[in-house]
Amino acid sequence: MDLIPAAPAGIPLSARHRWEEHYHLVTQESRRLFLMAGDQKAEHLNDDFVGGDTAADDADPEHLFRIASEAPVGCFATQMGLVARYGMDYPDIPYLLKLNSRTNLLPKTAPDPLSLQWQDMGQVLEFIRYSGLRITGVGYTIYPGSRHEAAMLSEAARLVHAAHQEGLLAVIWAYPRGEAVGDRERDSHLVAGAAGLAACLGADFVKVNPPLNTRGEAEGQLLGEAVAAAGRTQVLCAGGPGTTARDFLRTLYGQLHEGGTAGCATGRNVHQRSQPEAVALCRAIHALVVGNRDLEEACALLENRAP
């Protein structure tokens, strides 16, 4: 099997080479992606960064960059404004720019969410040119089932096309949500439909919430339908709310080996920890996703018991 899949059709040769270089960089020759998600500063405001068991370090946005610079992540996804404020101090991180976000002031139960693009591709390309940072791709969230889905799908389709024309990767966050969806947003059939929709948009990767079974527990094997529906668009699972490191790794192992996913996109389970704990967990995640190591070996890395 080739380490790098075929680049999207219809892009210039020079862009095809850049796309391959970016894919090679973020997947680290594994065809799997460990994406560190740092877009919650907008999506969840300060709720994820203070209080409870959250490490005091997390109150400072730079905590995200310190982790991403030390840990073996494939890329770090966050808003362009944060990269503009901190990226000059962390130039070696591969970044993915999240181009739309909405706050949680309107709860998930509010009908029909809408999230539109903050920056256009022209602004992204200017930022890449003048910052000199390692920008590998762009990300965008869609809410299938919202009455505003047509606006988001149209914007996402144009964004994916424009990104590929420049050799950038395109990652779609796909969350069924809205009055028409109700409480079915993590139904396995609906999650698969959202993954297939991202494939229709031409995305390279799609981030989904793992489906739930009838007992409300995520199971790796339920992801098989989503992976099949996505086809050549590779499926990443969202990490979700904080849990113990070992439970997170057990769930991820099942997603990879039972569901056939291509990695994970996790934020809270990483950045809510202190930097040493976060980096140790990232090394364990990297061992599962990129290194294809077994669960016991990955768990050993939590205590630095393995090289």
C-alpha positions in Angstrom: 0.0 0.0 0.0 1.3 3.5 -0.9 2.1 5.7 2.1 0.5 8.7 0.4 -2.9 8.2 -1.3 -3.6 9.8 -4.7 -4.0 13.6 -4.5 -7.4 15.0 -5.4 -8.0 15.3 -9.1 -8.2 18.6 -10.9 -5.4 20.5 -9.2 -2.2 21.8 -10.7 0.9 19.6 -10.6 2.7 21.9 -8.2 -0.3 21.9 -5.8 -0.4 18.1 -6.0 3.2 17.9 -4.8 2.4 20.3 -1.9 -0.7 18.3 -1.0 1.4 15.1 -0.8 4.0 16.9 1.3 1.4 18.1 3.7 -0.3 14.7 3.9 3.1 13.0 4.5 4.0 15.6 7.2 0.8 15.3 9.3 0.3 11.5 9.0 4.0 10.8 9.6 4.1 8.1 7.0 1.4 6.1 8.7 -1.8 7.0 6.7 -3.3 7.9 10.0 -3.7 11.3 11.6 -3.4 12.4 15.3 -5.0 15.9 15.1 -4.8 18.0 18.3 -7.9 20.1 18.4 -7.6 23.5 19.9 -10.7 25.3 18.5 -12.6 25.1 21.8 -11.5 28.6 22.9 -14.3 29.8 20.5 -16.5 26.7 20.5 -16.8 26.4 24.3 -15.6 29.8 25.4 -13.8 29.4 28.7 -15.9 26.4 30.0 -13.2 23.9 29.0 -10.2 25.8 30.4 -11.0 26.5 34.1 -12.7 24.8 36.9 -13.2 21.2 38.0 -10.2 18.9 37.4 -8.8 21.1 34.6 -5.1 21.9 35.2 -4.4 25.5 36.1 -2.0 25.7 33.1 -5.0 25.5 30.8 -6.2 29.1 31.7 -3.4 30.4 29.4 -3.9 29.9 25.7 -0.2 29.3 25.3 -0.6 26.0 27.1 -2.1 24.6 23.9 1.0 25.6 21.9 3.4 24.3 24.5 1.8 20.9 24.4 1.7 20.8 20.5 5.4 21.8 20.3 6.6 19.1 22.7 4.1 16.3 21.9 4.2 14.1 18.7 1.0 15.4 17.2 0.4 15.2 13.5 -1.0 18.8 13.4 -2.6 21.3 15.7 -5.9 22.8 14.7 -7.0 26.1 15.9 -8.2 29.5 14.8 -5.9 31.7 12.7 -6.0 34.5 15.2 -4.4 32.3 17.9 -1.8 31.1 15.5 -1.0 34.7 14.6 -0.5 35.6 18.3 1.6 32.5 19.3 2.8 30.8 16.2 6.0 32.9 15.9 7.2 31.3 19.1 6.3 27.8 17.9 7.3 27.7 14.3 7.9 24.0 14.1 4.3 23.0 14.8 2.3 21.8 11.8 -0.9 23.9 11.9 -4.4 23.4 10.5 -6.4 26.6 10.4 -10.0 26.2 11.6 -12.0 28.7 9.5 -15.4 28.6 11.1 -16.6 28.4 14.7 -19.6 29.3 16.8 -19.8 29.7 20.6 -21.8 27.5 23.0 -24.0 30.4 24.3 -26.7 28.9 22.1 -26.9 25.3 23.4 -26.8 22.3 21.2 -30.5 21.9 21.8 -31.1 25.2 20.1 -32.7 24.6 16.7 -30.7 24.8 13.5 -27.2 26.0 14.1 -25.3 28.1 11.6 -21.5 28.5 11.5 -19.9 30.5 8.6 -16.4 31.1 7.5 -14.3 33.7 9.4 -11.6 34.1 6.8 -11.6 33.6 3.1 -8.9 31.7 1.2 -7.2 34.9 0.1 -6.6 35.9 3.7 -5.4 32.3 4.5 -2.8 32.5 1.7 -1.6 35.9 2.8 -1.2 34.6 6.3 0.8 31.6 5.0 3.0 33.8 2.8 3.8 36.4 5.5 3.9 34.2 8.6 6.3 31.6 7.1 4.6 29.0 9.4 3.9 25.4 8.6 0.2 25.6 7.6 -0.8 22.2 6.3 -4.5 22.6 5.8 -7.8 24.1 6.7 -10.8 22.9 8.7 -14.6 23.7 8.6 -17.6 22.5 10.6 -20.9 21.5 9.0 -24.2 20.8 10.7 -26.2 18.4 8.5 -29.8 18.6 9.4 -29.8 22.3 10.2 -32.2 24.4 8.1 -29.0 26.4 7.3 -27.1 23.4 6.0 -27.3 24.6 2.4 -25.2 27.7 3.2 -22.6 25.7 5.1 -22.4 23.0 2.5 -21.9 25.5 -0.3 -19.2 27.3 1.7 -17.5 24.1 2.7 -17.5 22.8 -0.9 -15.8 26.0 -2.2 -13.4 26.0 0.7 -12.3 22.4 0.0 -11.8 23.2 -3.7 -9.8 26.3 -3.0 -7.6 24.5 -0.4 -6.8 21.7 -2.8 -5.9 24.2 -5.5 -3.2 25.5 -3.2 -2.0 22.0 -2.1 -3.6 22.3 1.4 -5.4 19.5 3.2 -9.1 19.9 3.9 -10.7 18.5 7.1 -14.5 18.7 7.7 -16.0 18.5 11.2 -19.4 16.9 10.5 -22.0 16.9 13.3 -25.7 16.2 12.5 -27.6 18.8 14.5 -30.8 20.8 14.3 -34.5 20.5 14.9 -34.8 17.8 12.2 -32.1 15.7 13.9 -33.3 16.1 17.5 -31.6 13.6 19.8 -30.4 11.4 17.0 -27.1 13.2 16.3 -25.0 10.2 17.4 -27.2 7.6 15.7 -24.8 5.3 13.8 -26.7 5.6 10.5 -26.8 9.4 10.8 -23.1 9.6 11.7 -22.3 7.5 8.6 -24.4 9.8 6.5 -22.5 12.8 7.7 -19.2 11.0 6.9 -20.4 10.3 3.4 -21.5 13.9 3.0 -17.9 15.0 3.8 -16.8 12.7 1.1 -19.2 14.4 -1.3 -17.6 17.7 -0.4 -14.2 16.2 -1.3 -12.7 16.4 2.2 -9.4 14.5 2.9 -10.5 13.8 6.5 -13.8 14.0 8.3 -14.1 14.4 12.1 -17.3 12.8 13.6 -18.6 12.1 17.0 -18.5 8.3 17.6 -22.0 6.8 17.4 -23.7 5.5 20.5 -25.3 2.1 21.0 -28.6 1.6 22.7 -27.0 1.7 26.1 -25.4 5.1 25.4 -21.9 3.8 25.1 -19.6 4.4 22.2 -18.4 1.2 20.5 -15.7 1.0 17.9 -17.5 -1.5 15.7 -20.4 0.9 15.2 -18.0 3.1 13.2 -17.7 0.6 10.4 -20.7 2.0 8.6 -19.2 5.5 8.8 -15.8 4.4 7.5 -17.4 2.6 4.6 -19.7 5.6 3.8 -16.7 8.0 3.8 -14.8 5.9 1.3 -11.5 7.6 0.5 -12.2 10.4 2.9 -10.6 9.2 6.1 -12.6 9.2 9.4 -11.3 10.7 12.6 -13.2 10.4 15.9 -13.7 13.3 18.2 -12.2 12.8 21.7 -15.2 14.2 23.6 -15.3 15.3 27.2 -12.5 14.5 29.6 -12.0 11.0 30.8 -9.2 8.9 32.3 -6.1 8.5 30.1 -6.5 4.7 30.1 -10.2 4.8 29.2 -9.4 7.2 26.4 -6.7 4.9 25.0 -9.0 1.8 25.3 -11.7 3.6 23.4 -9.3 4.8 20.7 -7.8 1.4 20.3 -11.3 0.0 19.6 -12.1 2.8 17.1 -8.9 2.1 15.2 -9.0 -1.7 15.2 -12.7 -2.5 15.4 -14.1 0.5 13.5 -11.3 1.0 11.1 -10.9 4.7 11.6 -7.8 6.6 10.5 -7.0 8.4 13.8 -8.4 10.8 16.2 -9.0 14.5 16.8 -8.9 15.3 20.5 -8.7 18.5 22.5 -10.1 18.5 26.0 -8.6 15.1 26.9 -5.2 16.6 26.1 -5.2 20.2 27.1 -7.1 20.0 30.3 -4.1 18.1 31.8 -0.9 19.6 33.0 1.8 19.8 30.3 3.8 16.7 31.5 0.5 14.7 31.7 -0.7 16.0 28.4 2.5 15.2 26.6 2.6 11.7 28.1 -0.9 11.0 26.9 -0.1 12.4 23.4 2.9 10.0 23.2 0.5 7.2 24.0 -2.0 8.3 21.5 0.7 8.6 18.9 1.9 5.1 19.7 -1.6 3.8 18.9 -2.4 6.0 15.9 0.9 6.4 14.1 3.0 3.6 15.6 0.2 1.0 15.4 1.4 -0.3 18.8 -0.8 -2.4 21.0 -2.8 -1.1 23.9 -0.5 -2.3 26.7 2.5 -0.6 25.1 0.6 2.6 24.7 -0.5 2.6 28.3 3.0 2.0 29.5 4.0 5.3 28.0 1.7 7.1 30.4 4.2 6.2 33.2 7.2 6.6 30.9 7.9 2.9 31.3 8.6 2.3 27.6 11.3 3.9 25.4 
